[in-house]
Amino acid sequence: MWLLWIILGLALSAAAFIFIVSWHLVSLVITPKRTSIEDIEKQEIERGNLKEGELKTLVPSEEGCITANDGVRIDYCWYRAAGPTNRVCVCAHGFWVRREVELKYARIYNQRGYDVLLFHQRNSGTSEGRLCTMGYLERYDLKALVELARKDKGYPEKSCIVGVQGDSLGGATVLLTSCLDDPPDFAVADCPFATLRDQLMYNLHSMKHLPAWPFERPAERILKLRAGFGYNDVSPLNELKGKNGLEDVPVLFIHGTADKLIPYTSTLRLYDAKRGKKALYICPNAAHVRSISTDREKYYAVVNAFLDKYGF
């Protein structure tokens, strides 16, 4: 009898451990701590994307907000071009950070005569939102901002170009948004993940040194319970395949070979699934979201060549 009690105790302990680890993994994903603007400024200065004191001089032209489909307020700001333009790029930042990290990309578009629209993703910066949904709801937030940008340019009465660029979670978001109806005119996806399932299991192994089994299924059940979506609901790779490769929307894929958070093979898989208009830049020795700071001149050249090639 005592042997049965020992076995039962071990089984309950194992089940409790699996539940705790799975709950913790999901919490890291959907309830990240909001980052302060001071931390972002320090980070971007260290990476060479901002000079000391420069952020204070980069004052938005205008600020505003939209209300997402689920009632969440999303705060945005404009960085207008030097003169009137019918072109806009909407930039989507990644997990944990704020819209100010996108200023390094905004410069590229401002220099090309684009207005740039930045925003705080839900559960980031000053925007509302209790949860980060890893692109599940963020895709619709970005779609609403694309519509806002088009309206700003007088569309449909007037023609305009509205593209999107994002890195990390933002990179996945721009791909998911591009697979919706009325997609942006172009997309630049910097270090996106291919599928949420693969990404979470990769991070479980790389950051927590744990195998996917037996945590994969319990974590998804907890994710569905707490946030209302599962792994297959967030898959840029599957969305691309479902759209037959999204042939008509030009997409530039960018990734660094030294990315330890999202392996660059994720982008290779996405690039392979994309059909038609596409381009690829794999930056040697660049860590996560560091391609632009690793080789800024090359990064600018790649983005500009892509925009030139497709008439943007």
N, C-alpha and C positions, 0 to 999 in steps of 0.2 A: 504493500500500500504506500509506503513512504517513497518508493521509486516513482509511483504515479504522481504523487504530489510534487516531487522534484521536477519531473517532466513538465507538469502543468505550470509550475512556477517559471521554468525556463521559457516555455512557450509564451506565457503572458509578458515576461520581461522582453522577449524578442519583439513581440507585437507592439509593446509600448515604445521601444526604441525606434522601430520603423515609423510609427505614428509621429513621434517627436521630431525625428529627422525630416520627415516629409512635410510636416507643418512648418518647420523652420525654413525649409527650402522655398515653400510657397510664400511665406511671409517676406523673405528677402526679395522676391520677385514683385509682389503686388503692393507692398507697403514700404518702399524705400524711404529713407530719411531725406527730407528736402534739403538741398544744398544752399548755403548762403552765397550772396553775390561776392562777398569778401573771399570765400574759398575758391570760387570760380575765377576771380581776378588773379589770385595767387597762382592757380594752376596754369592759366593761359600765359601769364608772364614767364613762368618757369619753362613752358614749352616753346617760348619764342613767338607766340601768336599775338601778344600785346606787349607794349612798352610800359614801363613804370608810370602810373598816373594817366595813361592813355584812355582807359575806360571812362573816366569822368568827362572826357571831351567828346565821346561818341554818343551824343544825345539824340534820341529818336526824333524824327520829324513830326510824328503823330503817334498817339496811343489810343487803344480802344479795346473792346471785348466783343465776343460773340457768345451765344448760348448754345451749347451742344444739344443733340437730340434728347439726351437724358437729363437736361436741365443744368449741367455743369457749366460754369463760366470759364471761358478760355480767354486769357489776356494776350493781346498782340501789340506790335508796334511796327511802324514803317520807318525805313531808311530810304529816303527818296533819292533818285538820281539827280545829277546837277541840272538837268533840264527836263521838259515834258517827254514822256515816253509811253508807249503802249505795251511795254514788256515788264514782266514781274517774275521774280523767283521767290517762292515761299520755302523757307528753310526750317527743317524739323530737327530738333536736337535729340540726343540720346537719353538713355536711362540715367537717372540720378542727378543730372545736371540741370542747367538753365539755358534760356535762349541766348544769353551773352556769348556762349561758346561758338555760336554760329556766325559771329562777326568776322571770323577769319575767312569764311566762305562768302559772306556778303560783299566783301571788298572786290572779289572777282566780278560779281554781277554789277555792282555800282560802277566799276570801271568800264563795263560794256554798255552802260547807259540803261541798266535795269533799275527799277524800284525793287527793294527787297522787303519782304514781310516776314518778321520773326515773331515767334509766339512761345509761351510757356506751355509745354504739354500738360495735360491733366495730371494732377498730383505733383506738379513741379512749379517752382518759382512762386508767382502770385496767383496762378490759376487755381481754380477749385478742383475738387476731385479727391475722393477718399482713397481710390485705388489706382495703381498703374496696371493697365490691361495688356501691355506688351504688343500693342498694335490692334487688338481686337476692337476697341472703341476708338482708338487714336486715329485709325484710318478715316473715320467719318469726321472727326474734328478737322483733319487736314483737308478733306474734301470740301468742308464748309469754308475753310480759309481760301482755297482755290477759287471757289465761287465768289467769295468776297473780293478777291483780287480782280476777277473778271468784271464784276459789277463796278469796281473802282475805275476800270478802263472803258466803261460804257458798253460792254458786251451785253447782248448780241448785236446792238445797232452798230457798234464799232468793232473792228477786228483787233485782236490782241494776242499776245503770247504769254502764257502763264506756265512756268515750269516749277519743279520741286527738287530740292536737294536735302538729303538727310544723312546722318552718320549713326552707326550702331543701331539702336532701337529706331532712331529716325530714318536710317537707311531701309530697314524692314518696313517701316510705316509708309514711306514713299512708294515702295513696290506694291504694297497692299492697296494703297489709294489708287495707284495707276491701273489696277485691275478692276476698279469699280466703273460704273457708267460715267460718261463725260469725264474721261481721265485728263490729267494735266497734259500739256503739249510735249513735255519731255521730263525725264527723271534722272537724277544723279544719285546713286545709292553707294555710299561709302561704308564699307565693312558691315554689311547687313548679315543677320542670321538667315539661314535657309528655312528651317522649321523650328518652332518653339520646342517641340519634343526633343529633337537632337541637341538643341542649344542647352536646355536645362540639364540634360543627362551628361553632356560634355562638361558643364561647369560643376556638376556634382562630383565628377571624377577629378577634374583639374584643380578645383578649389577646396573640396572637402575630402578628397582622396577616398571616395566611396564609389562602389559600382552602381550601375543603373538599377540592377535587380538587388533587393526587392522593393526599391523606393518608387519606381516609375509609376506603377498603377495607383498606389495609395496617394501619391502626390497629385496625380490628375484628379482623383476623386475629391480631394481637399480643395483643389483649385476650382473645380466646378461648383462646389458647395459655397465657397467664399466669394468667388468672383463671377460665376455664371458662364464660364467658358472652359473648353478643354484644349488639349494640345493641337488637335487637327483644325481648330477654329482659327489658329494663328500660324499660317504656313505660306510665306511668300512663294516658296517653290511650288506648292500645289496650286496656288492661285494662278501663277504663270502658266502652268500646264493646263489648267482649266480654261484659260483664255487662249489656248493654242499658241502659246509663246508670246502673246501680246505683240504681235508683229508690227503694228502701225505706230506704237509709241516708242520713240528713241530712248534708250536707256544706257547710261554710262555706269559701269560697275568699277569700283575702286576698292582695293584691299592691300594691307601690308603683310609681308611674309612672316614678320615676327609677332603677329597678333596672337597673344596668349588667351584672350578672352573669347573671341569669336575666330576660329581658324579660317584662314583665307580659302580653304577648300569649300567653305560655304558659298563664297562668291563664285567659285568655279562651277559649282553645281547650278547656281542661279543663271549664270551666263550661258551655260550649256542648254538650259531650258528655254531661254529667251530666243525668239525667232526674229528675223527681219533686222530692223534698225537697232544696232547695239555697238558698244565699244567696251574695251576692258583695259584697265591699268592696274597691274600688280606692282606695288612699290617695294623694292628690296629693303629688307631690314627695318621696315616700319612697324611699330607696335600699334596697339589698338587706337584708332582715331588719330594716328600720328603721321599718316602719309603726307599731309600738307606741311607739317613741320619738319619732316625728314628730308623732303626735297621740294621746297616751295616753288621754285622756278619750274620744275617739271610738272608739278600738280597744276599750276596755272596754265601751262602750255597744253596739257591733256584736256582740261575742261574747255578751254577756248577752242581747241581744235575740234572737239566734239560738237560744240555749239555752232561753229562755222560750217562743219560738214553737213548739218541738218538744217541750216538756214535760220538759226536763232541768234 
